[in-house]
Amino acid sequence: MKAILCFIVITFSFSGSSAAIAQSLGKPVVAPQTALKNMAAFMNYYNAHLYLSEDFTAYDTKGHTISKGELLKATATGDYLPLQLAAKSNKLSYMLYKLGKDTDDDVRRMLKQTGLTFYGCYQMEGKPFPAFHYVDLNGNIYTSENTKGKIIVLKAWFISCKPCVAEMPELNKLTEQYKNRKDIVFISIAWDSKKALEAFEKRIGFKYAIVPVKASYIEKDLHGTGYPIHWVINKKGNVVKMTYDAAEMIQVLRKEAA
């Protein structure tokens, strides 16, 4: 997620062995000194070049190939910066850079949160969605068994989350687009009380099925680190996508529904 601002005072240099790595793997899209010059420069780099939800080739600090999960897990420690390299093909690529001891604590926290967010998505995608038994506000039951053979669009949210509520009109239009598709189910899970959710539903009219759950379920069992969260689960019960971006979810759903 790209909503945390912080001041960066980190510098890197490409010299010696780093220069050799740059020669073989590609130079940074933005020089580290430029990307990390100040907060504005870093945010420009962060928003324009950190696409950690996408597929990419990953390298460690020595230029050895590692998995996407290993890069994200390292980023989640708050000790590394993923630096995008100029692609020698159409493949997106990142290399880990170790942060110095004098790195600002806010920067470490931001990188840690970013790593945790995308590592959580990585841990879910391509794997079976955990077995579930949901009961919505109207008493309808949704389980791993009775939704077999259906595409599930799942959203996690809570009432006082402004971005969660702001995207609901768009999501209502989405449910309308697929209203004749009996093989697509829209479910939302929220950690507010049932009474509060019932009052909210009457006032706002969110068209997803609304299921009260505990926050710990979302954060621990489903690896959620922020809100809103979206999952697209295919007919085999596997997570196709976990994302914090409704537009990305909609794009994935259209491909899956086709």
C-alpha positions as CSV (number, residue, x, y, z in Angstrom):
1,M,0.0,0.0,0.0
2,K,1.3,3.5,-0.8
3,A,-0.2,5.8,1.8
4,I,2.6,6.3,4.4
5,L,4.9,9.4,4.1
6,C,8.3,9.5,5.6
7,F,11.6,11.4,5.3
8,I,14.5,9.4,3.8
9,V,18.1,10.0,4.5
10,I,19.8,7.0,2.8
11,T,22.4,6.9,0.1
12,F,23.8,4.1,-1.9
13,S,26.6,4.0,-4.4
14,F,27.1,1.7,-7.4
15,S,30.8,1.1,-7.3
16,G,33.2,-1.9,-7.2
17,S,31.2,-5.2,-7.1
18,S,27.9,-3.2,-7.3
19,A,29.0,-1.8,-10.7
20,A,29.7,-5.3,-11.9
21,I,26.2,-6.4,-10.8
22,A,24.7,-3.4,-12.5
23,Q,26.5,-4.3,-15.7
24,S,25.1,-7.9,-15.7
25,L,21.6,-7.4,-14.3
26,G,20.8,-3.8,-15.4
27,K,21.2,-0.4,-13.8
28,P,18.6,1.0,-11.4
29,V,15.6,2.6,-13.1
30,V,16.3,5.5,-10.8
31,A,19.7,5.9,-9.1
32,P,19.4,5.2,-5.4
33,Q,20.8,8.6,-4.5
34,T,18.1,10.3,-6.6
35,A,15.3,8.1,-5.4
36,L,16.2,8.6,-1.8
37,K,17.2,12.3,-2.0
38,N,14.2,13.5,0.0
39,M,10.7,12.5,0.9
40,A,9.2,13.8,-2.3
41,A,11.7,12.0,-4.4
42,F,11.2,8.7,-2.6
43,M,7.4,8.9,-2.9
44,N,7.8,9.5,-6.6
45,Y,9.9,6.4,-6.8
46,Y,7.7,4.4,-4.5
47,N,4.5,5.2,-6.5
48,A,6.1,4.9,-9.9
49,H,8.3,1.9,-9.5
50,L,7.4,-0.4,-6.6
51,Y,4.9,-2.8,-8.1
52,L,5.4,-5.6,-5.7
53,S,2.1,-7.3,-6.3
54,E,3.2,-8.2,-9.8
55,D,5.4,-11.0,-11.0
56,F,9.0,-10.1,-11.1
57,T,12.6,-11.5,-11.1
58,A,14.2,-11.0,-7.7
59,Y,17.9,-10.7,-6.7
60,D,19.6,-10.6,-3.4
61,T,22.2,-8.0,-2.5
62,K,24.9,-9.9,-4.4
63,G,22.9,-10.3,-7.5
64,H,21.9,-13.9,-7.0
65,T,18.5,-14.9,-8.1
66,I,16.0,-15.5,-5.3
67,S,12.2,-16.0,-5.2
68,K,9.7,-13.3,-5.0
69,G,8.7,-14.5,-1.6
70,E,12.3,-14.3,-0.3
71,L,12.5,-10.7,-1.5
72,L,9.2,-9.7,0.1
73,K,10.1,-11.5,3.3
74,A,13.4,-9.6,3.4
75,T,11.6,-6.3,2.8
76,A,9.3,-7.2,5.7
77,T,12.2,-7.0,8.1
78,G,12.6,-3.3,7.4
79,D,16.3,-3.8,6.6
80,Y,16.1,-3.8,2.8
81,L,14.9,-1.7,-0.1
82,P,13.7,-3.3,-3.3
83,L,15.5,-1.3,-6.1
84,Q,13.9,-1.7,-9.5
85,L,16.4,-2.5,-12.3
86,A,16.2,-1.4,-15.9
87,A,14.8,-4.5,-17.6
88,K,16.8,-6.1,-20.3
89,S,13.6,-7.8,-21.4
90,N,10.0,-7.1,-20.6
91,K,10.4,-8.7,-17.2
92,L,10.1,-6.5,-14.1
93,S,13.1,-7.0,-11.7
94,Y,14.1,-5.9,-8.3
95,M,17.3,-6.2,-6.3
96,L,17.6,-6.0,-2.5
97,Y,19.7,-3.2,-0.9
98,K,20.8,-3.4,2.7
99,L,19.9,-0.3,4.6
100,G,22.6,1.4,6.7
101,K,22.5,1.6,10.5
102,D,21.8,5.3,10.3
103,T,18.6,4.7,8.2
104,D,15.6,6.7,9.6
105,D,13.4,4.6,11.7
106,D,10.3,5.8,9.9
107,V,11.8,4.5,6.6
108,R,12.3,1.1,8.2
109,R,8.8,1.0,9.5
110,M,7.4,1.9,6.0
111,L,9.5,-0.7,4.3
112,K,8.5,-3.3,6.9
113,Q,4.8,-2.5,6.5
114,T,5.1,-2.7,2.7
115,G,7.0,-6.0,2.9
116,L,4.4,-7.5,5.3
117,T,1.5,-6.4,3.1
118,F,2.8,-7.9,-0.1
119,Y,4.3,-11.0,1.6
120,G,0.9,-11.7,3.0
121,C,-0.6,-11.5,-0.5
122,Y,2.2,-13.8,-1.7
123,Q,1.4,-16.3,1.0
124,M,-2.2,-16.5,-0.1
125,E,-2.0,-16.4,-3.9
126,G,-2.0,-19.7,-5.8
127,K,-3.0,-21.6,-2.7
128,P,-6.4,-23.0,-1.4
129,F,-8.4,-20.4,0.5
130,P,-8.7,-21.5,4.1
131,A,-11.9,-23.5,4.9
132,F,-14.7,-21.2,6.0
133,H,-18.2,-21.1,7.3
134,Y,-19.8,-17.6,7.0
135,V,-23.3,-16.6,8.0
136,D,-24.4,-13.2,6.6
137,L,-26.8,-10.7,8.2
138,N,-29.7,-12.4,6.5
139,G,-28.9,-15.8,7.8
140,N,-27.5,-17.1,4.5
141,I,-24.7,-19.6,4.9
142,Y,-21.6,-19.7,2.7
143,T,-19.0,-22.5,3.2
144,S,-16.1,-24.0,1.4
145,E,-18.4,-26.9,0.4
146,N,-21.6,-25.1,-0.8
147,T,-19.5,-22.6,-2.9
148,K,-17.6,-25.3,-4.8
149,G,-17.6,-24.6,-8.5
150,K,-18.2,-20.9,-8.0
151,I,-16.0,-17.8,-8.2
152,I,-15.9,-16.0,-4.9
153,V,-15.2,-12.3,-4.7
154,L,-14.4,-11.5,-1.1
155,K,-13.8,-8.1,0.6
156,A,-12.6,-7.3,4.1
157,W,-13.5,-4.0,5.6
158,F,-14.9,-2.1,8.6
159,I,-17.4,0.7,9.0
160,S,-15.1,3.5,10.0
161,C,-12.7,2.8,7.2
162,K,-13.3,5.6,4.7
163,P,-11.6,4.0,1.7
164,C,-13.6,0.8,2.4
165,V,-16.9,2.8,2.2
166,A,-15.8,5.1,-0.7
167,E,-15.4,2.1,-3.1
168,M,-18.8,0.6,-2.3
169,P,-20.7,2.4,-5.1
170,E,-18.3,1.0,-7.6
171,L,-18.5,-2.5,-6.1
172,N,-22.3,-2.3,-6.2
173,K,-22.1,-1.7,-9.9
174,L,-19.9,-4.7,-10.2
175,T,-22.4,-6.9,-8.5
176,E,-25.0,-5.5,-10.9
177,Q,-22.9,-6.4,-13.9
178,Y,-22.6,-10.0,-12.8
179,K,-26.1,-10.4,-11.3
180,N,-27.0,-13.1,-13.9
181,R,-23.9,-15.1,-13.2
182,K,-25.0,-17.7,-10.6
183,D,-21.4,-19.0,-10.5
184,I,-20.1,-15.7,-9.0
185,V,-20.6,-14.9,-5.3
186,F,-19.9,-11.6,-3.7
187,I,-19.2,-11.8,0.0
188,S,-17.8,-9.2,2.5
189,I,-16.4,-9.8,6.0
190,A,-16.2,-7.0,8.5
191,W,-15.2,-6.9,12.2
192,D,-17.9,-4.5,13.4
193,S,-20.7,-5.9,15.5
194,K,-23.7,-7.5,13.8
195,K,-26.0,-4.7,15.1
196,A,-23.7,-1.9,13.7
197,L,-23.4,-3.7,10.4
198,E,-27.2,-4.1,10.1
199,A,-27.6,-0.3,10.7
200,F,-24.9,0.4,8.2
201,E,-26.4,-1.9,5.5
202,K,-29.8,-0.1,5.9
203,R,-28.2,3.3,5.6
204,I,-25.7,2.6,2.7
205,G,-27.0,-0.5,0.9
206,F,-23.9,-2.4,0.2
207,K,-24.9,-5.3,-2.2
208,Y,-22.2,-7.8,-1.1
209,A,-23.3,-10.4,1.5
210,I,-22.2,-8.9,4.8
211,V,-20.6,-11.3,7.3
212,P,-19.5,-10.3,10.8
213,V,-16.1,-11.8,11.8
214,K,-13.3,-11.1,14.2
215,A,-10.5,-8.8,13.2
216,S,-8.0,-11.5,14.3
217,Y,-9.4,-13.8,11.6
218,I,-8.7,-11.3,8.9
219,E,-5.3,-10.4,10.2
220,K,-4.0,-13.7,11.3
221,D,-5.7,-16.4,9.2
222,L,-6.0,-14.3,6.0
223,H,-2.7,-12.3,6.4
224,G,-4.4,-8.9,6.1
225,T,-2.4,-5.9,7.1
226,G,-4.7,-3.1,6.0
227,Y,-8.1,-2.3,4.6
228,P,-9.9,-2.7,2.3
229,I,-8.7,-6.1,1.1
230,H,-10.0,-8.0,-1.9
231,W,-9.6,-11.7,-2.8
232,V,-10.6,-13.4,-6.0
233,I,-11.0,-17.2,-5.4
234,N,-11.5,-19.4,-8.4
235,K,-13.9,-22.3,-8.9
236,K,-11.3,-24.8,-7.6
237,G,-11.1,-22.8,-4.3
238,N,-7.7,-21.3,-4.9
239,V,-6.8,-17.7,-4.4
240,V,-6.1,-16.1,-7.8
241,K,-5.5,-12.7,-6.3
242,M,-5.3,-10.9,-3.0
243,T,-5.0,-7.1,-3.4
244,Y,-5.7,-3.8,-1.6
245,D,-6.7,-2.2,-4.9
246,A,-10.4,-2.6,-6.1
247,A,-9.4,-1.8,-9.7
248,E,-6.8,-4.7,-9.7
249,M,-9.4,-7.0,-8.2
250,I,-12.0,-6.1,-10.9
251,Q,-9.4,-6.7,-13.7
252,V,-8.6,-10.1,-12.3
253,L,-12.3,-11.0,-11.8
254,R,-13.0,-10.2,-15.5
255,K,-10.3,-12.5,-16.6
256,E,-11.5,-15.3,-14.3
257,A,-15.1,-14.8,-15.3
258,A,-14.3,-15.0,-19.0
